[in-house]
Amino acid sequence: MIMMNMFLVFLCLIIFILFILVGVAFFTLLERKVLGYIQIR
């Protein structure tokens, strides 16, 4: 029971980290696009 609970917490942590990484990558991509548009104008 305790092992299963630890596994679920670990799984949630991995999913949380993945979401953060995807968010940061998306934000960086968006920022580059915005900077590119600013430089073109």
Buried (B, 14 or more C-beta within 10 A) or exposed (E): EEEEEEEEEEEEEEEEEEEEEEEEEEEEEEEEEEEEEEEEE
